[in-house]
Each structure stands twice: as C-alpha cells, then as structure tokens.
Amino acid sequence: MIESRHADIAIIGAGPAGMAAAVRLAEAGVHPVLFDLNATPGGQIYRQLGNPQVGAGVMGEEYQHGRSLVEAFARADIDYRPLSRVWWIGREGAGYDLGVVQHRAQSWHAERLILASGAMERGWPFPGWQLPGVMTAGAAQILLKQGALLPGVSPVLAGSGPLLYLLAWQYLQAGQSPALVLDLAPTSRYHALLRHPRRAWHGRSYLLKGVRMIAALRRAGVPVLQGVDGIQAEGREAVERVRYRHRGHWKTLPAALLLTHFGVVPEPQLARSLAIPHRWETGQQAFLPERSEALAVEERLWVAGDGGGIGGAINAEREGRLAALEVLQSLAGKAQDGLARERAVLQRARRRDLEARRLLETLFRLPGDWLEVQPEDTLLCRCESVSRGEVERAITQGAAGPNQLKAFTRCGMGPCQGRQCGESVARLLAHRTAQPMDAIGYYHIRPPVHSVTLGALAAQQET
Ligand SMILES: Cc1cc2nc3c(=O)[nH]c(=O)nc-3n(C[C@H](O)[C@H](O)[C@H](O)COP(=O)(O)OP(=O)(O)OC[C@H]3O[C@@H](n4cnc5c(N)ncnc54)[C@H](O)[C@@H]3O)c2cc1C
C-alpha cells in the first residue's frame, strides 16, 4: 500500500523566502521538510552562488549578499530535498497533501505549509517571439549563473524592467558586450519622478543602481535606447533581425540573439491549483494571491516571497522569516512576546521595501494596449500555436472566460500549462468585453502543475 510521508511543516521553494523560513524554524528547534526543483539552494537570485566558473565581480553585490543565507541554510537542521518537484497539491483534513517527484514519485502530508515558490518572467507576446534565438533575459542569466555560459554573439536586449539592465551589465563584466539595449520605458518616466519626490526618495537605491548600470553600458559604447516600441523578431528558421520603433522611426538591426524581459510576476501554478483567491494588482500589473498582513492565505497555509507579490530578494527573505514566526505562533497556540517584537521589526522593514519597489513599478509600467496593437497572427500561446486573431475570434463567438477560451482554441493546454499565455488571454478578454481583470480571472489550474513522467509515477515509493 502507498502511504503518505508525514511532515509537521513543509516548505516549497529554496529561494531567499523558503531558505529564511527554514533557517528561522530550525533556530527554534522545528525542522521542516523543504522541496525545491533545483540541485542547489538559492532560488532565482542566488542560483549556484559561489560557482567558481563565474568571476566574483560579474554578478554584482545583490548576488553576493545571499552568501550568508545560503551558508546558514547549509548548517541548519532541515530535511532539504533538492531536485524535487511538487506536481500537485490538495487539501486533506486540516493540512495538505503533496505529490512530489524526487527521481520517483512520493506522497506527502503536511500539517502546515509555506509556499515560497517565487516568481517567473511575464509571458509577453510579440511577433517572432517563438523563433529560435529569442529567449528571455532570465533564461540567459540562468545559463550565466549555472554554467558561466556567454552567448558568443552580441545579443540585443529588449523589454522593460531592472533585469534587462542587470543582465546587460553582467554580460559587460563577463566580457560579452551587448549590441543594443531597447527599453520600452520612455525617458519622460524618469523626468516624471520629479513629480513623485517621495517615491523617488524611497526608491533611491534602485535609482542609483540603474543610473550606474546605464552609465557603465554607455561608457562601454553599448547604445541604450529608451521609449522604444513595436519590437519584432524576424527571420525564417531563427531570428535574423530585430525590428523596433524609436522616436517615430522604424529601424531594423541584424541579430542572431534577442533576449527579452517584461518584468516578473508571481509563479501562479501551485496557489492557483489550490483555488486560492487572487486579485489583480494594478501597480504590479499582476494577479496576486490574497494574503493577510501575516502572509496567511488559510489557517495553516502561508505564502512568502515573490510568489505573494513582487518585492525583491531582501523582502522575500524577510517574508520567509515572518512566515516562520507565524508558524511558530500557530504551533504554540498562543501569542508570544519575543515573536511579536521580532515580527514588528520585520513588518516595518517590509513596508519600507515595498514602498521602495513602487519606484520600479512606476518606471517600468508596461503599455496597457500592447497586445491589441500586435498583428493578428502574433502567437499568444506558443505551445499550441494559437494566434491573437484566433483568440479574438473565439471571444467573438462567445467564449466568455479564460477556461472557455482554452476549450475553444487549446491555448494554455501545452507543456507550459498556460504560464506564458494566461495573462495575455485575460488581458484580451478584459479589453474586448470591457471588464476589469478581476471579473475575467484566470485559467483553472489542475495537476500536474509540472511535467511528470508516467515512469516516475509508476515507480511511486512505498513506505
Ligand atoms: C528568471 C529570474 C531571474 C532573476 N534574477 C534576479 C537577479 O539577478 N537579481 C535580483 O535582484 N532579482 C532577480 N530576480 C528576482 C528575484 O529572483 C526574486 O526577487 C527573489 O529570488 C524572490 O525570492 P523567492 O524566495 O520568493 O523566490 P525564488 O528565488 O524564485 O525561489 C523559488 C524557488 O521555488 C522553487 N519552486 C517553484 N515551484 C516549485 C515546485 N512546484 N516544486 C518545487 N520547487 C519549486 C524554484 O525552483 C525556486 O528555487 C529574478 C527573477 C526571475 C524570475
């Protein structure tokens, strides 16, 4: 008979949020089990930290900041399970059942759960984004962090968000000069900050970092164009050219590699598969799970880090600690003075972090009509090759919501399980039916939320 393994506390994700939660729990003598997809702890930002192939100066200060947390995590008494993917999750009794594949399938039951599954890059369709040679800046950064891999050709970077500049700067430090950086954000956004001095002040550290990176790129002769739109990748079998509009003029540039970035959004699959209510947050331009100030979404479920809303790595670490304090309090069954003081300090710092993030949201706000101005044949769902035109026709034929659109067109049914097209489909529906994003909602997410082989399931470990 297949029985579930039991955990008092399970954490999903070994990024800053999950690691900080686990370390804080272990400090209090509570030993969680922690599942993470990757081979080493660190999550997105501290991925492969300390990789000797990558020079210490290449990745920047934020990356090095994670060292003490990764070391504390390595020392702590935690049942850490790397290379483990949680592919389904469900409520059972007062806790949660988890389907996990760590080489073979396992079933787990957790009394309490911290979801720290982080963020992903926003899927943002444009003509030619399906061509080989077009990839996201985040994916290129993973190759750099994990394998010290540089493109070998000068890439064009295009889109909106701090990661665009960070990667361009990291490439420069690693000796690979980008050909061009195309930023959707117009220069006027920076000038407009003068009208929001409070926001600029709170976000000054981000601002200074950005200015320093742009200055370094310009000094190295890398053109940085702001206020660009109409980005397209052109080519027959792979990208050969990048087309864009700048100051009203169309330009075309030969390119063998286009790296794009359109911001990050919470990884939706696990929270959505539990049908946790979400709301559209206009500042972040994303659906966020509804959490209390104490990061709780249910009595025994907490969402910490970027999975609950994009706050950056330092904030994720604070939220991980906060979630751990809430778990400790729930285990104790009553309020504890020491925990309350620690919680108050963390909450104050968290409010400051989130205030500072608003600067990035102002600067890198994406244009609301981006999808509507794309040509009809632009693919919305790359997995199932469904175009914007096909989705629009299905809406005209009466598909009333994302799930009906899925049934009409197959968009969202491919291997990415809707991660790349979910937001676009909701945006198009909202636009065409003149409804708010909250009224449109999102795909119903069902397991498997990650690919899992029949072999792994057949070899389910018996306990
Ligand atoms: C591609 C990318 C690159 C980024 N690079 C930078 C950067 O260079 N600098 C910077 O300041 N910020 C960067 N960010 C933002 C930064 O990653 C976050 O602010 C920070 O890492 C959030 O921490 P977290 O703990 O919430 O989530 P993450 O660090 O994202 O950690 C989440 C962890 O959960 C795991 N996970 C998710 N789903 C499952 C599952 N089903 N089963 C098991 N494990 C799962 C993931 O593998 C991951 O290890 C990046 C974000 C992305 C998406």
The ligand as an SDF file (V2000), in Angstrom:
LIG
                    3D

 53 58  0  0  0  0  0  0  0  0999 V2000
   14.4190   34.4490  -14.0300 C   0  0  0  0  0  0  0  0  0  0  0  0
   14.5990   35.4160  -12.8970 C   0  0  0  0  0  0  0  0  0  0  0  0
   15.8530   35.9660  -12.6250 C   0  0  0  0  0  0  0  0  0  0  0  0
   16.0180   36.8620  -11.5700 C   0  0  0  0  0  0  0  0  0  0  0  0
   17.2530   37.4000  -11.3560 N   0  0  0  0  0  0  0  0  0  0  0  0
   17.4150   38.3230  -10.3750 C   0  0  0  0  0  0  0  0  0  0  0  0
   18.6720   38.9370  -10.1390 C   0  0  0  0  0  0  0  0  0  0  0  0
   19.6640   38.6360  -10.7870 O   0  0  0  0  0  0  0  0  0  0  0  0
   18.7650   39.8810   -9.1610 N   0  0  0  0  0  0  0  0  0  0  0  0
   17.6830   40.2230   -8.3950 C   0  0  0  0  0  0  0  0  0  0  0  0
   17.7930   41.0910   -7.5130 O   0  0  0  0  0  0  0  0  0  0  0  0
   16.4970   39.6330   -8.5700 N   0  0  0  0  0  0  0  0  0  0  0  0
   16.3280   38.7120   -9.5500 C   0  0  0  0  0  0  0  0  0  0  0  0
   15.1020   38.1410   -9.7560 N   0  0  0  0  0  0  0  0  0  0  0  0
   14.0420   38.4150   -8.7840 C   0  0  0  0  0  0  0  0  0  0  0  0
   14.3910   37.5310   -7.5610 C   0  0  0  0  0  0  0  0  0  0  0  0
   14.5430   36.2490   -8.0470 O   0  0  0  0  0  0  0  0  0  0  0  0
   13.3510   37.4860   -6.5190 C   0  0  0  0  0  0  0  0  0  0  0  0
   13.0790   38.7670   -6.0150 O   0  0  0  0  0  0  0  0  0  0  0  0
   13.7350   36.5590   -5.3570 C   0  0  0  0  0  0  0  0  0  0  0  0
   14.5160   35.4880   -5.7730 O   0  0  0  0  0  0  0  0  0  0  0  0
   12.4570   36.0470   -4.7520 C   0  0  0  0  0  0  0  0  0  0  0  0
   12.7470   35.0520   -3.8340 O   0  0  0  0  0  0  0  0  0  0  0  0
   11.7090   33.8850   -3.5200 P   0  0  0  0  0  0  0  0  0  0  0  0
   12.3050   33.0790   -2.4400 O   0  0  0  0  0  0  0  0  0  0  0  0
   10.3690   34.4730   -3.3250 O   0  0  0  0  0  0  0  0  0  0  0  0
   11.5980   33.0470   -4.8640 O   0  0  0  0  0  0  0  0  0  0  0  0
   12.7040   32.3000   -5.8090 P   0  0  0  0  0  0  0  0  0  0  0  0
   14.0670   32.8270   -5.5650 O   0  0  0  0  0  0  0  0  0  0  0  0
   12.1480   32.4140   -7.1450 O   0  0  0  0  0  0  0  0  0  0  0  0
   12.6570   30.8130   -5.2870 O   0  0  0  0  0  0  0  0  0  0  0  0
   11.5660   29.9790   -5.5080 C   0  0  0  0  0  0  0  0  0  0  0  0
   12.0410   28.5440   -5.5300 C   0  0  0  0  0  0  0  0  0  0  0  0
   10.8930   27.7000   -5.5800 O   0  0  0  0  0  0  0  0  0  0  0  0
   11.1720   26.6230   -6.4320 C   0  0  0  0  0  0  0  0  0  0  0  0
    9.9100   26.0720   -6.9280 N   0  0  0  0  0  0  0  0  0  0  0  0
    8.9300   26.7040   -7.6230 C   0  0  0  0  0  0  0  0  0  0  0  0
    7.9280   25.8580   -7.9030 N   0  0  0  0  0  0  0  0  0  0  0  0
    8.2710   24.6630   -7.3730 C   0  0  0  0  0  0  0  0  0  0  0  0
    7.6450   23.3890   -7.3470 C   0  0  0  0  0  0  0  0  0  0  0  0
    6.4450   23.1780   -7.9130 N   0  0  0  0  0  0  0  0  0  0  0  0
    8.2860   22.3600   -6.7300 N   0  0  0  0  0  0  0  0  0  0  0  0
    9.4930   22.5510   -6.1390 C   0  0  0  0  0  0  0  0  0  0  0  0
   10.1360   23.7580   -6.1390 N   0  0  0  0  0  0  0  0  0  0  0  0
    9.5300   24.7940   -6.7420 C   0  0  0  0  0  0  0  0  0  0  0  0
   12.0150   27.2400   -7.5350 C   0  0  0  0  0  0  0  0  0  0  0  0
   12.7850   26.2670   -8.2000 O   0  0  0  0  0  0  0  0  0  0  0  0
   12.8800   28.2190   -6.7510 C   0  0  0  0  0  0  0  0  0  0  0  0
   14.1000   27.6400   -6.3590 O   0  0  0  0  0  0  0  0  0  0  0  0
   14.9130   37.2230  -10.7850 C   0  0  0  0  0  0  0  0  0  0  0  0
   13.6630   36.6480  -11.0380 C   0  0  0  0  0  0  0  0  0  0  0  0
   13.4900   35.7540  -12.0800 C   0  0  0  0  0  0  0  0  0  0  0  0
   12.1260   35.1530  -12.3380 C   0  0  0  0  0  0  0  0  0  0  0  0
  1  2  1  0
  2  3  1  0
  2 52  2  0
  3  4  2  0
  4  5  1  0
  4 50  1  0
  5  6  2  0
  6  7  1  0
  6 13  1  0
  7  8  2  0
  7  9  1  0
  9 10  1  0
 10 11  2  0
 10 12  1  0
 12 13  2  0
 13 14  1  0
 14 15  1  0
 14 50  1  0
 15 16  1  0
 16 17  1  0
 16 18  1  0
 18 19  1  0
 18 20  1  0
 20 21  1  0
 20 22  1  0
 22 23  1  0
 23 24  1  0
 24 25  2  0
 24 26  1  0
 24 27  1  0
 27 28  1  0
 28 29  2  0
 28 30  1  0
 28 31  1  0
 31 32  1  0
 32 33  1  0
 33 34  1  0
 33 48  1  0
 34 35  1  0
 35 36  1  0
 35 46  1  0
 36 37  1  0
 36 45  1  0
 37 38  2  0
 38 39  1  0
 39 40  1  0
 39 45  2  0
 40 41  1  0
 40 42  2  0
 42 43  1  0
 43 44  2  0
 44 45  1  0
 46 47  1  0
 46 48  1  0
 48 49  1  0
 50 51  2  0
 51 52  1  0
 52 53  1  0
M  END
$$$$
